[in-house]
Amino acid sequence: MRPAPSTTATLAHRITGRSRALCAASLLILAGAALQTGQARAQGAEIFKGADLALGEKLMAEHKCAQCHISKVGGDGSAMYKPQGKFNNAGLLRGMVEMCNTQMNLGLFPEEVTAVAAVLNRDHYKFK
């Protein structure tokens, strides 16, 4: 008589090749997010040192960031900044700009994301 398979083995057997790939990708994304969040918490505004503020301002105008924020929250769009409980340091601010970059498919390079985040920090957040 053959022993009953373990729950893990049964589950693994049910997952198709495509599902396994999606599960693996999801786990990698979650692991990366956890690592990035930990790193972001440790970062202060020194991550903006040397950022090109003029470039950040240009990119924000070019990609119509303010208009997008207005369409999402109304008014002048400033309610998008400093959302209650969202983030409270420079690393997480930069991460939010990177999230916009990814979601909106803007194609910004890392130094451009940093430039935009530095402008937001200067104008709205003022992280030290």
N, CA, C and O atoms as a GROMACS GRO file, in nm:
protein
  512
    1MET      N    1   0.084  -0.118   0.000
    1MET     CA    2   0.000   0.000   0.000
    1MET      C    3   0.089   0.125   0.000
    1MET      O    4   0.186   0.133   0.075
    2ARG      N    5   0.055   0.217  -0.082
    2ARG     CA    6   0.130   0.341  -0.099
    2ARG      C    7   0.087   0.442   0.007
    2ARG      O    8  -0.032   0.459   0.030
    3PRO      N    9   0.185   0.512   0.073
    3PRO     CA   10   0.146   0.613   0.174
    3PRO      C   11   0.078   0.733   0.109
    3PRO      O   12   0.106   0.766  -0.006
    4ALA      N   13  -0.010   0.796   0.184
    4ALA     CA   14  -0.080   0.916   0.134
    4ALA      C   15   0.020   1.029   0.115
    4ALA      O   16   0.106   1.050   0.201
    5PRO      N   17   0.011   1.101   0.004
    5PRO     CA   18   0.105   1.212  -0.018
    5PRO      C   19   0.081   1.324   0.082
    5PRO      O   20  -0.031   1.344   0.130
    6SER      N   21   0.187   1.396   0.111
    6SER     CA   22   0.174   1.508   0.203
    6SER      C   23   0.092   1.618   0.137
    6SER      O   24   0.076   1.621   0.014
    7THR      N   25   0.040   1.707   0.217
    7THR     CA   26  -0.040   1.819   0.165
    7THR      C   27   0.043   1.902   0.068
    7THR      O   28  -0.006   1.944  -0.037
    8THR      N   29   0.169   1.927   0.104
    8THR     CA   30   0.256   2.006   0.017
    8THR      C   31   0.278   1.936  -0.116
    8THR      O   32   0.272   1.999  -0.222
    9ALA      N   33   0.303   1.807  -0.111
    9ALA     CA   34   0.326   1.733  -0.234
    9ALA      C   35   0.200   1.732  -0.321
    9ALA      O   36   0.210   1.746  -0.443
   10THR      N   37   0.084   1.717  -0.260
   10THR     CA   38  -0.041   1.718  -0.335
   10THR      C   39  -0.062   1.853  -0.401
   10THR      O   40  -0.100   1.860  -0.518
   11LEU      N   41  -0.039   1.959  -0.327
   11LEU     CA   42  -0.055   2.094  -0.381
   11LEU      C   43   0.042   2.117  -0.496
   11LEU      O   44   0.005   2.170  -0.600
   12ALA      N   45   0.167   2.078  -0.476
   12ALA     CA   46   0.268   2.097  -0.580
   12ALA      C   47   0.231   2.019  -0.706
   12ALA      O   48   0.254   2.067  -0.817
   13HIS      N   49   0.174   1.902  -0.689
   13HIS     CA   50   0.133   1.820  -0.802
   13HIS      C   51   0.020   1.887  -0.881
   13HIS      O   52   0.014   1.874  -1.003
   14ARG      N   53  -0.067   1.958  -0.813
   14ARG     CA   54  -0.182   2.023  -0.878
   14ARG      C   55  -0.143   2.148  -0.956
   14ARG      O   56  -0.211   2.186  -1.051
   15ILE      N   57  -0.036   2.209  -0.916
   15ILE     CA   58   0.005   2.335  -0.980
   15ILE      C   59   0.069   2.303  -1.114
   15ILE      O   60   0.164   2.226  -1.121
   16THR      N   61   0.018   2.362  -1.219
   16THR     CA   62   0.073   2.339  -1.353
   16THR      C   63   0.203   2.414  -1.370
   16THR      O   64   0.241   2.495  -1.284
   17GLY      N   65   0.271   2.388  -1.478
   17GLY     CA   66   0.398   2.457  -1.506
   17GLY      C   67   0.383   2.607  -1.508
   17GLY      O   68   0.466   2.680  -1.454
   18ARG      N   69   0.277   2.656  -1.572
   18ARG     CA   70   0.255   2.801  -1.580
   18ARG      C   71   0.225   2.858  -1.442
   18ARG      O   72   0.278   2.963  -1.405
   19SER      N   73   0.142   2.788  -1.366
   19SER     CA   74   0.110   2.835  -1.232
   19SER      C   75   0.234   2.837  -1.143
   19SER      O   76   0.252   2.927  -1.062
   20ARG      N   77   0.320   2.736  -1.160
   20ARG     CA   78   0.444   2.734  -1.082
   20ARG      C   79   0.529   2.856  -1.113
   20ARG      O   80   0.586   2.918  -1.023
   21ALA      N   81   0.537   2.890  -1.239
   21ALA     CA   82   0.616   3.007  -1.279
   21ALA      C   83   0.556   3.134  -1.219
   21ALA      O   84   0.630   3.220  -1.171
   22LEU      N   85   0.423   3.146  -1.222
   22LEU     CA   86   0.358   3.264  -1.163
   22LEU      C   87   0.379   3.269  -1.013
   22LEU      O   88   0.404   3.376  -0.958
   23CYS      N   89   0.368   3.155  -0.947
   23CYS     CA   90   0.391   3.150  -0.802
   23CYS      C   91   0.534   3.188  -0.769
   23CYS      O   92   0.559   3.265  -0.676
   24ALA      N   93   0.629   3.135  -0.846
   24ALA     CA   94   0.770   3.167  -0.823
   24ALA      C   95   0.795   3.316  -0.844
   24ALA      O   96   0.865   3.379  -0.765
   25ALA      N   97   0.738   3.371  -0.950
   25ALA     CA   98   0.756   3.514  -0.978
   25ALA      C   99   0.695   3.598  -0.866
   25ALA      O  100   0.753   3.698  -0.825
   26SER      N  101   0.579   3.557  -0.818
   26SER     CA  102   0.513   3.630  -0.709
   26SER      C  103   0.598   3.628  -0.583
   26SER      O  104   0.612   3.729  -0.514
   27LEU      N  105   0.655   3.512  -0.552
   27LEU     CA  106   0.741   3.502  -0.434
   27LEU      C  107   0.864   3.589  -0.448
   27LEU      O  108   0.906   3.653  -0.351
   28LEU      N  109   0.924   3.592  -0.567
   28LEU     CA  110   1.040   3.678  -0.588
   28LEU      C  111   1.004   3.825  -0.573
   28LEU      O  112   1.080   3.902  -0.514
   29ILE      N  113   0.890   3.864  -0.625
   29ILE     CA  114   0.845   4.003  -0.613
   29ILE      C  115   0.823   4.038  -0.466
   29ILE      O  116   0.866   4.144  -0.420
   30LEU      N  117   0.757   3.950  -0.392
   30LEU     CA  118   0.732   3.976  -0.250
   30LEU      C  119   0.862   3.984  -0.171
   30LEU      O  120   0.878   4.070  -0.085
   31ALA      N  121   0.955   3.893  -0.201
   31ALA     CA  122   1.084   3.896  -0.132
   31ALA      C  123   1.160   4.025  -0.163
   31ALA      O  124   1.219   4.086  -0.074
   32GLY      N  125   1.157   4.066  -0.290
   32GLY     CA  126   1.223   4.190  -0.328
   32GLY      C  127   1.160   4.311  -0.263
   32GLY      O  128   1.229   4.403  -0.219
   33ALA      N  129   1.028   4.312  -0.255
   33ALA     CA  130   0.957   4.424  -0.191
   33ALA      C  131   0.991   4.431  -0.043
   33ALA      O  132   1.011   4.540   0.011
   34ALA      N  133   0.998   4.317   0.022
   34ALA     CA  134   1.032   4.315   0.165
   34ALA      C  135   1.174   4.367   0.187
   34ALA      O  136   1.199   4.445   0.279
   35LEU      N  137   1.266   4.323   0.102
   35LEU     CA  138   1.403   4.370   0.112
   35LEU      C  139   1.412   4.519   0.084
   35LEU      O  140   1.478   4.592   0.157
   36GLN      N  141   1.344   4.565  -0.022
   36GLN     CA  142   1.348   4.706  -0.058
   36GLN      C  143   1.286   4.791   0.052
   36GLN      O  144   1.336   4.899   0.082
   37THR      N  145   1.177   4.744   0.112
   37THR     CA  146   1.113   4.820   0.219
   37THR      C  147   1.207   4.835   0.336
   37THR      O  148   1.217   4.942   0.396
   38GLY      N  149   1.277   4.727   0.370
   38GLY     CA  150   1.375   4.733   0.479
   38GLY      C  151   1.486   4.832   0.448
   38GLY      O  152   1.528   4.908   0.536
   39GLN      N  153   1.535   4.831   0.324
   39GLN     CA  154   1.639   4.924   0.285
   39GLN      C  155   1.585   5.066   0.285
   39GLN      O  156   1.655   5.159   0.327
   40ALA      N  157   1.463   5.085   0.238
   40ALA     CA  158   1.404   5.219   0.231
   40ALA      C  159   1.390   5.279   0.369
   40ALA      O  160   1.412   5.398   0.388
   41ARG      N  161   1.355   5.196   0.466
   41ARG     CA  162   1.340   5.247   0.603
   41ARG      C  163   1.470   5.302   0.657
   41ARG      O  164   1.472   5.392   0.740
   42ALA      N  165   1.581   5.245   0.609
   42ALA     CA  166   1.711   5.285   0.660
   42ALA      C  167   1.766   5.408   0.589
   42ALA      O  168   1.870   5.460   0.628
   43GLN      N  169   1.698   5.456   0.488
   43GLN     CA  170   1.750   5.566   0.408
   43GLN      C  171   1.690   5.699   0.449
   43GLN      O  172   1.568   5.711   0.467
   44GLY      N  173   1.775   5.796   0.464
   44GLY     CA  174   1.730   5.932   0.489
   44GLY      C  175   1.738   6.011   0.360
   44GLY      O  176   1.758   5.955   0.253
   45ALA      N  177   1.723   6.141   0.371
   45ALA     CA  178   1.722   6.228   0.254
   45ALA      C  179   1.857   6.234   0.184
   45ALA      O  180   1.868   6.295   0.078
   46GLU      N  181   1.960   6.172   0.242
   46GLU     CA  182   2.090   6.171   0.175
   46GLU      C  183   2.083   6.097   0.041
   46GLU      O  184   2.172   6.111  -0.043
   47ILE      N  185   1.978   6.017   0.020
   47ILE     CA  186   1.964   5.950  -0.110
   47ILE      C  187   1.937   6.051  -0.222
   47ILE      O  188   1.952   6.020  -0.340
   48PHE      N  189   1.898   6.172  -0.185
   48PHE     CA  190   1.870   6.276  -0.284
   48PHE      C  191   1.993   6.366  -0.308
   48PHE      O  192   1.988   6.455  -0.393
   49LYS      N  193   2.101   6.342  -0.234
   49LYS     CA  194   2.221   6.425  -0.249
   49LYS      C  195   2.272   6.416  -0.392
   49LYS      O  196   2.293   6.307  -0.444
   50GLY      N  197   2.290   6.529  -0.454
   50GLY     CA  198   2.340   6.535  -0.591
   50GLY      C  199   2.233   6.515  -0.697
   50GLY      O  200   2.263   6.514  -0.817
   51ALA      N  201   2.108   6.500  -0.655
   51ALA     CA  202   2.000   6.480  -0.753
   51ALA      C  203   1.984   6.606  -0.837
   51ALA      O  204   2.002   6.718  -0.788
   52ASP      N  205   1.949   6.587  -0.961
   52ASP     CA  206   1.931   6.697  -1.056
   52ASP      C  207   1.787   6.748  -1.042
   52ASP      O  208   1.694   6.694  -1.102
   53LEU      N  209   1.769   6.853  -0.961
   53LEU     CA  210   1.635   6.907  -0.934
   53LEU      C  211   1.570   6.965  -1.060
   53LEU      O  212   1.450   6.952  -1.080
   54ALA      N  213   1.650   7.029  -1.143
   54ALA     CA  214   1.595   7.085  -1.268
   54ALA      C  215   1.541   6.972  -1.357
   54ALA      O  216   1.436   6.987  -1.420
   55LEU      N  217   1.613   6.861  -1.362
   55LEU     CA  218   1.567   6.746  -1.439
   55LEU      C  219   1.437   6.692  -1.379
   55LEU      O  220   1.344   6.658  -1.453
   56GLY      N  221   1.431   6.682  -1.246
   56GLY     CA  222   1.310   6.634  -1.180
   56GLY      C  223   1.189   6.720  -1.213
   56GLY      O  224   1.081   6.669  -1.242
   57GLU      N  225   1.208   6.851  -1.208
   57GLU     CA  226   1.099   6.944  -1.242
   57GLU      C  227   1.055   6.926  -1.387
   57GLU      O  228   0.936   6.926  -1.417
   58LYS      N  229   1.153   6.912  -1.477
   58LYS     CA  230   1.123   6.895  -1.619
   58LYS      C  231   1.045   6.765  -1.642
   58LYS      O  232   0.947   6.763  -1.717
   59LEU      N  233   1.088   6.658  -1.578
   59LEU     CA  234   1.021   6.528  -1.595
   59LEU      C  235   0.879   6.531  -1.540
   59LEU      O  236   0.788   6.473  -1.600
   60MET      N  237   0.860   6.600  -1.428
   60MET     CA  238   0.726   6.610  -1.369
   60MET      C  239   0.632   6.685  -1.464
   60MET      O  240   0.515   6.648  -1.479
   61ALA      N  241   0.682   6.789  -1.528
   61ALA     CA  242   0.600   6.865  -1.624
   61ALA      C  243   0.576   6.782  -1.750
   61ALA      O  244   0.464   6.776  -1.802
   62GLU      N  245   0.680   6.719  -1.799
   62GLU     CA  246   0.672   6.640  -1.922
   62GLU      C  247   0.574   6.523  -1.908
   62GLU      O  248   0.500   6.492  -2.001
   63HIS      N  249   0.575   6.458  -1.794
   63HIS     CA  250   0.488   6.341  -1.773
   63HIS      C  251   0.355   6.377  -1.708
   63HIS      O  252   0.275   6.289  -1.676
   64LYS      N  253   0.333   6.507  -1.689
   64LYS     CA  254   0.205   6.558  -1.637
   64LYS      C  255   0.164   6.494  -1.505
   64LYS      O  256   0.050   6.451  -1.486
   65CYS      N  257   0.261   6.488  -1.414
   65CYS     CA  258   0.237   6.428  -1.282
   65CYS      C  259   0.124   6.499  -1.208
   65CYS      O  260   0.036   6.434  -1.151
   66ALA      N  261   0.126   6.631  -1.208
   66ALA     CA  262   0.024   6.707  -1.135
   66ALA      C  263  -0.116   6.680  -1.192
   66ALA      O  264  -0.211   6.663  -1.117
   67GLN      N  265  -0.127   6.675  -1.323
   67GLN     CA  266  -0.257   6.650  -1.385
   67GLN      C  267  -0.309   6.510  -1.348
   67GLN      O  268  -0.428   6.493  -1.325
   68CYS      N  269  -0.220   6.414  -1.343
   68CYS     CA  270  -0.259   6.277  -1.304
   68CYS      C  271  -0.308   6.277  -1.159
   68CYS      O  272  -0.410   6.215  -1.128
   69HIS      N  273  -0.235   6.346  -1.071
   69HIS     CA  274  -0.274   6.352  -0.930
   69HIS      C  275  -0.410   6.422  -0.915
   69HIS      O  276  -0.493   6.380  -0.834
   70ILE      N  277  -0.431   6.528  -0.992
   70ILE     CA  278  -0.560   6.599  -0.988
   70ILE      C  279  -0.672   6.505  -1.030
   70ILE      O  280  -0.779   6.504  -0.969
   71SER      N  281  -0.649   6.426  -1.134
   71SER     CA  282  -0.753   6.334  -1.181
   71SER      C  283  -0.784   6.226  -1.077
   71SER      O  284  -0.895   6.174  -1.074
   72LYS      N  285  -0.687   6.192  -0.993
   72LYS     CA  286  -0.707   6.087  -0.893
   72LYS      C  287  -0.768   6.138  -0.763
   72LYS      O  288  -0.852   6.070  -0.703
   73VAL      N  289  -0.728   6.259  -0.719
   73VAL     CA  290  -0.773   6.307  -0.588
   73VAL      C  291  -0.851   6.438  -0.594
   73VAL      O  292  -0.907   6.481  -0.492
   74GLY      N  293  -0.856   6.502  -0.711
   74GLY     CA  294  -0.930   6.627  -0.723
   74GLY      C  295  -0.853   6.746  -0.670
   74GLY      O  296  -0.736   6.736  -0.634
   75GLY      N  297  -0.920   6.859  -0.668
   75GLY     CA  298  -0.858   6.983  -0.621
   75GLY      C  299  -0.735   7.017  -0.702
   75GLY      O  300  -0.735   7.008  -0.825
   76ASP      N  301  -0.629   7.057  -0.632
   76ASP     CA  302  -0.503   7.089  -0.700
   76ASP      C  303  -0.409   6.968  -0.704
   76ASP      O  304  -0.296   6.979  -0.750
   77GLY      N  305  -0.456   6.853  -0.656
   77GLY     CA  306  -0.377   6.730  -0.658
   77GLY      C  307  -0.287   6.713  -0.538
   77GLY      O  308  -0.225   6.608  -0.522
   78SER      N  309  -0.277   6.815  -0.453
   78SER     CA  310  -0.184   6.808  -0.340
   78SER      C  311  -0.226   6.706  -0.234
   78SER      O  312  -0.145   6.667  -0.151
   79ALA      N  313  -0.352   6.664  -0.236
   79ALA     CA  314  -0.395   6.561  -0.140
   79ALA      C  315  -0.322   6.429  -0.163
   79ALA      O  316  -0.320   6.342  -0.076
   80MET      N  317  -0.262   6.414  -0.279
   80MET     CA  318  -0.184   6.294  -0.311
   80MET      C  319  -0.058   6.288  -0.225
   80MET      O  320  -0.006   6.180  -0.197
   81TYR      N  321  -0.009   6.405  -0.185
   81TYR     CA  322   0.114   6.411  -0.108
   81TYR      C  323   0.085   6.389   0.039
   81TYR      O  324  -0.019   6.431   0.091
   82LYS      N  325   0.177   6.324   0.105
   82LYS     CA  326   0.168   6.293   0.248
   82LYS      C  327   0.038   6.221   0.284
   82LYS      O  328  -0.033   6.263   0.375
   83PRO      N  329   0.007   6.112   0.214
   83PRO     CA  330  -0.114   6.037   0.251
   83PRO      C  331  -0.097   5.979   0.391
   83PRO      O  332   0.010   5.930   0.426
   84GLN      N  333  -0.202   5.985   0.469
   84GLN     CA  334  -0.198   5.941   0.608
   84GLN      C  335  -0.147   5.798   0.620
   84GLN      O  336  -0.207   5.705   0.565
   85GLY      N  337  -0.037   5.781   0.691
   85GLY     CA  338   0.016   5.649   0.719
   85GLY      C  339   0.085   5.578   0.605
   85GLY      O  340   0.125   5.462   0.621
   86LYS      N  341   0.101   5.642   0.490
   86LYS     CA  342   0.161   5.575   0.375
   86LYS      C  343   0.312   5.558   0.391
   86LYS      O  344   0.362   5.446   0.388
   87PHE      N  345   0.384   5.665   0.408
   87PHE     CA  346   0.529   5.656   0.423
   87PHE      C  347   0.580   5.779   0.495
   87PHE      O  348   0.518   5.885   0.493
   88ASN      N  349   0.695   5.761   0.558
   88ASN     CA  350   0.745   5.870   0.642
   88ASN      C  351   0.896   5.886   0.633
   88ASN      O  352   0.959   5.933   0.728
   89ASN      N  353   0.954   5.848   0.521
   89ASN     CA  354   1.097   5.871   0.503
   89ASN      C  355   1.131   5.880   0.355
   89ASN      O  356   1.050   5.847   0.268
   90ALA      N  357   1.251   5.925   0.329
   90ALA     CA  358   1.295   5.952   0.192
   90ALA      C  359   1.296   5.828   0.104
   90ALA      O  360   1.260   5.834  -0.013
   91GLY      N  361   1.338   5.716   0.159
   91GLY     CA  362   1.344   5.593   0.081
   91GLY      C  363   1.207   5.548   0.033
   91GLY      O  364   1.192   5.504  -0.081
   92LEU      N  365   1.108   5.559   0.120
   92LEU     CA  366   0.973   5.521   0.081
   92LEU      C  367   0.914   5.620  -0.019
   92LEU      O  368   0.836   5.580  -0.106
   93LEU      N  369   0.949   5.747  -0.007
   93LEU     CA  370   0.906   5.846  -0.106
   93LEU      C  371   0.960   5.810  -0.243
   93LEU      O  372   0.887   5.810  -0.342
   94ARG      N  373   1.088   5.778  -0.249
   94ARG     CA  374   1.148   5.739  -0.376
   94ARG      C  375   1.080   5.614  -0.430
   94ARG      O  376   1.058   5.601  -0.551
   95GLY      N  377   1.047   5.522  -0.342
   95GLY     CA  378   0.977   5.400  -0.382
   95GLY      C  379   0.840   5.429  -0.443
   95GLY      O  380   0.799   5.363  -0.538
   96MET      N  381   0.770   5.528  -0.389
   96MET     CA  382   0.640   5.565  -0.444
   96MET      C  383   0.655   5.624  -0.585
   96MET      O  384   0.573   5.599  -0.673
   97VAL      N  385   0.761   5.704  -0.605
   97VAL     CA  386   0.786   5.758  -0.738
   97VAL      C  387   0.819   5.643  -0.834
   97VAL      O  388   0.775   5.644  -0.949
   98GLU      N  389   0.895   5.547  -0.787
   98GLU     CA  390   0.926   5.431  -0.871
   98GLU      C  391   0.799   5.353  -0.904
   98GLU      O  392   0.786   5.300  -1.015
   99MET      N  393   0.707   5.345  -0.810
   99MET     CA  394   0.580   5.277  -0.835
   99MET      C  395   0.502   5.349  -0.946
   99MET      O  396   0.447   5.285  -1.035
  100CYS      N  397   0.497   5.482  -0.940
  100CYS     CA  398   0.432   5.558  -1.047
  100CYS      C  399   0.502   5.532  -1.180
  100CYS      O  400   0.436   5.512  -1.282
  101ASN      N  401   0.634   5.532  -1.179
  101ASN     CA  402   0.712   5.506  -1.298
  101ASN      C  403   0.674   5.372  -1.360
  101ASN      O  404   0.656   5.362  -1.481
  102THR      N  405   0.661   5.272  -1.276
  102THR     CA  406   0.627   5.138  -1.325
  102THR      C  407   0.482   5.129  -1.370
  102THR      O  408   0.454   5.080  -1.479
  103GLN      N  409   0.390   5.177  -1.286
  103GLN     CA  410   0.247   5.167  -1.319
  103GLN      C  411   0.210   5.248  -1.443
  103GLN      O  412   0.126   5.206  -1.522
  104MET      N  413   0.272   5.362  -1.460
  104MET     CA  414   0.240   5.448  -1.573
  104MET      C  415   0.329   5.418  -1.694
  104MET      O  416   0.314   5.480  -1.800
  105ASN      N  417   0.421   5.324  -1.678
  105ASN     CA  418   0.512   5.285  -1.786
  105ASN      C  419   0.586   5.407  -1.842
  105ASN      O  420   0.591   5.427  -1.964
  106LEU      N  421   0.642   5.486  -1.751
  106LEU     CA  422   0.708   5.610  -1.792
  106LEU      C  423   0.848   5.588  -1.848
  106LEU      O  424   0.897   5.669  -1.927
  107GLY      N  425   0.912   5.480  -1.810
  107GLY     CA  426   1.046   5.449  -1.862
  107GLY      C  427   1.156   5.536  -1.804
  107GLY      O  428   1.258   5.559  -1.868
  108LEU      N  429   1.135   5.584  -1.680
  108LEU     CA  430   1.238   5.668  -1.618
  108LEU      C  431   1.354   5.582  -1.571
  108LEU      O  432   1.335   5.470  -1.522
  109PHE      N  433   1.474   5.634  -1.585
  109PHE     CA  434   1.594   5.570  -1.534
  109PHE      C  435   1.602   5.595  -1.383
  109PHE      O  436   1.539   5.689  -1.333
  110PRO      N  437   1.678   5.514  -1.310
  110PRO     CA  438   1.687   5.531  -1.163
  110PRO      C  439   1.724   5.673  -1.120
  110PRO      O  440   1.667   5.725  -1.023
  111GLU      N  441   1.819   5.736  -1.190
  111GLU     CA  442   1.858   5.872  -1.150
  111GLU      C  443   1.746   5.972  -1.178
  111GLU      O  444   1.737   6.075  -1.110
  112GLU      N  445   1.661   5.944  -1.275
  112GLU     CA  446   1.547   6.031  -1.303
  112GLU      C  447   1.439   6.014  -1.195
  112GLU      O  448   1.378   6.112  -1.152
  113VAL      N  449   1.417   5.890  -1.150
  113VAL     CA  450   1.323   5.866  -1.040
  113VAL      C  451   1.371   5.941  -0.917
  113VAL      O  452   1.292   6.004  -0.846
  114THR      N  453   1.501   5.934  -0.890
  114THR     CA  454   1.558   6.004  -0.775
  114THR      C  455   1.541   6.154  -0.790
  114THR      O  456   1.512   6.222  -0.692
  115ALA      N  457   1.559   6.206  -0.909
  115ALA     CA  458   1.544   6.351  -0.932
  115ALA      C  459   1.401   6.396  -0.904
  115ALA      O  460   1.380   6.499  -0.840
  116VAL      N  461   1.303   6.319  -0.951
  116VAL     CA  462   1.162   6.353  -0.926
  116VAL      C  463   1.133   6.346  -0.776
  116VAL      O  464   1.070   6.435  -0.720
  117ALA      N  465   1.180   6.240  -0.711
  117ALA     CA  466   1.156   6.225  -0.566
  117ALA      C  467   1.223   6.337  -0.489
  117ALA      O  468   1.169   6.384  -0.388
  118ALA      N  469   1.340   6.382  -0.534
  118ALA     CA  470   1.410   6.491  -0.466
  118ALA      C  471   1.330   6.621  -0.475
  118ALA      O  472   1.326   6.697  -0.378
  119VAL      N  473   1.267   6.645  -0.590
  119VAL     CA  474   1.183   6.765  -0.605
  119VAL      C  475   1.062   6.754  -0.510
  119VAL      O  476   1.028   6.851  -0.442
  120LEU      N  477   1.000   6.639  -0.506
  120LEU     CA  478   0.886   6.620  -0.415
  120LEU      C  479   0.929   6.638  -0.271
  120LEU      O  480   0.856   6.697  -0.191
  121ASN      N  481   1.046   6.589  -0.237
  121ASN     CA  482   1.096   6.606  -0.100
  121ASN      C  483   1.119   6.753  -0.069
  121ASN      O  484   1.083   6.801   0.038
  122ARG      N  485   1.179   6.823  -0.162
  122ARG     CA  486   1.205   6.966  -0.143
  122ARG      C  487   1.076   7.045  -0.126
  122ARG      O  488   1.066   7.132  -0.040
  123ASP      N  489   0.976   7.014  -0.210
  123ASP     CA  490   0.854   7.095  -0.214
  123ASP      C  491   0.746   7.052  -0.116
  123ASP      O  492   0.665   7.135  -0.074
  124HIS      N  493   0.742   6.924  -0.079
  124HIS     CA  494   0.630   6.875   0.001
  124HIS      C  495   0.669   6.802   0.129
  124HIS      O  496   0.607   6.824   0.233
  125TYR      N  497   0.768   6.716   0.124
  125TYR     CA  498   0.794   6.624   0.235
  125TYR      C  499   0.899   6.674   0.334
  125TYR      O  500   0.880   6.665   0.455
  126LYS      N  501   1.007   6.726   0.282
  126LYS     CA  502   1.114   6.783   0.363
  126LYS      C  503   1.177   6.682   0.461
  126LYS      O  504   1.204   6.716   0.576
  127PHE      N  505   1.200   6.558   0.412
  127PHE     CA  506   1.268   6.460   0.494
  127PHE      C  507   1.413   6.502   0.510
  127PHE      O  508   1.473   6.555   0.416
  128LYS      N  509   1.468   6.480   0.626
  128LYS     CA  510   1.608   6.517   0.656
  128LYS      C  511   1.698   6.396   0.641
  128LYS      O  512   1.819   6.406   0.662
   0.00000   0.00000   0.00000
